[in-house]
Amino acid sequence: MAKKVEEVEVTRHQTPGEAARPLRLPAVDVEERESEYVLTAEMPAVGRDGADVTVDEGVLILRGRVREDVEGNAQHAEFSPADFERRFRLLGDADPGRVAASMKDGVLTVRLSKQEKAKVRKIEVQRSE
């Protein structure tokens, strides 16, 4: 099966005056279905307002930002605020104009439709006389 998405290297761009934050690559599963691709990315502690999905010049960009205002006074902390980012170059039959995204419980789900011409279509064979 041909690859439909290809990972692109992430380069960290930090805004001047912004404190350094770790950049993590979220674990991503890509599933091909009949009419779409579904990407599922794990971004723990990222809420809907911290998730961002964009398509720029054929590259699908998934970003997540963990809020820094964690409540409470932890006695021991191993999880620190971070940014998540992963990029995929869209290949073949993916339609960059038809993308939908949802976020639930730290899991970002992106649905990327296939172009109409790429969908499998059954052709009925007529009996010739």
C-alpha positions in Angstrom: 0.0 0.0 0.0 1.3 3.5 -0.9 2.0 6.0 1.8 -0.6 8.7 2.1 1.0 10.8 4.8 4.7 11.3 5.5 6.2 12.7 8.7 8.0 16.1 8.4 10.7 17.2 10.7 9.7 19.7 13.4 11.8 22.8 14.0 11.2 24.6 17.3 10.5 28.3 17.0 10.4 30.2 20.3 8.8 33.6 20.6 11.2 36.2 22.0 10.7 36.6 25.8 8.9 33.3 26.0 10.3 30.8 28.6 11.7 27.6 27.2 9.3 24.7 27.2 10.0 21.2 26.2 8.7 20.1 22.8 7.3 16.6 22.7 6.3 14.5 19.7 2.8 13.0 20.4 2.2 9.3 19.6 0.1 9.3 16.4 -1.8 6.4 14.8 -3.0 6.8 11.1 -5.8 4.7 9.9 -7.0 4.5 6.3 -10.8 4.0 5.8 -12.8 3.9 2.6 -13.5 7.6 2.4 -11.1 9.2 4.9 -7.9 9.0 7.0 -8.2 9.2 10.7 -5.2 10.4 12.8 -5.3 9.9 16.5 -2.7 11.8 18.6 -2.1 11.4 22.3 -1.5 14.8 24.0 -1.9 14.3 27.7 -3.3 17.3 29.7 -4.1 19.3 26.5 -7.6 20.6 26.4 -9.7 21.6 23.4 -8.5 25.2 23.7 -4.9 24.1 23.7 -5.1 22.0 20.5 -4.5 23.4 17.1 -4.7 21.7 13.7 -3.6 23.5 10.4 -2.9 22.6 6.8 -0.2 24.7 5.3 1.2 24.0 1.8 0.3 20.3 1.9 1.5 19.8 5.4 -0.9 18.8 8.2 0.3 20.3 11.5 -0.9 19.0 14.9 -0.1 21.1 17.9 -1.0 21.0 21.6 -0.1 23.2 24.5 -0.4 22.2 28.2 -1.7 25.0 30.4 0.9 26.2 32.9 -1.6 27.2 35.6 -1.8 23.7 37.3 -3.7 24.0 40.5 -2.4 22.6 43.8 0.9 22.3 45.4 2.5 19.0 44.2 4.8 17.2 46.6 6.3 15.4 43.7 5.9 16.3 40.0 7.2 14.4 36.9 4.9 16.0 34.4 5.8 19.5 33.3 4.0 21.9 30.9 5.1 21.2 27.4 4.2 21.8 23.8 3.3 18.9 21.4 3.8 19.1 17.7 3.8 16.7 14.8 3.8 17.4 11.1 2.7 15.2 8.2 3.1 15.9 4.5 -0.2 15.0 2.7 0.4 12.7 -0.3 -1.9 11.2 -2.9 -5.6 11.3 -2.4 -5.9 13.3 0.9 -8.1 16.4 0.5 -6.5 19.3 2.5 -9.7 21.3 2.1 -11.8 18.8 4.1 -10.3 18.3 7.6 -12.2 18.0 10.9 -10.7 17.7 14.4 -12.0 16.9 17.9 -10.3 16.7 21.3 -11.4 14.5 24.2 -9.5 13.3 27.3 -6.1 14.3 25.9 -6.7 12.5 22.5 -6.8 14.6 19.4 -8.7 13.0 16.5 -8.3 14.4 13.0 -10.5 13.2 10.1 -9.0 13.9 6.7 -11.4 13.2 3.8 -10.2 11.6 0.6 -10.7 13.5 -2.7 -13.8 12.5 -4.5 -12.0 11.1 -7.5 -9.9 8.8 -5.2 -12.9 7.0 -3.6 -13.5 3.4 -4.6 -16.6 3.1 -6.7 -18.2 -0.1 -7.8 -19.1 -0.2 -11.5 -22.0 -2.4 -12.5 -21.1 -4.6 -15.5 -23.9 -4.6 -18.1 -24.7 -7.6 -20.1 -23.9 -7.0 -23.8 -26.2 -8.4 -26.5 
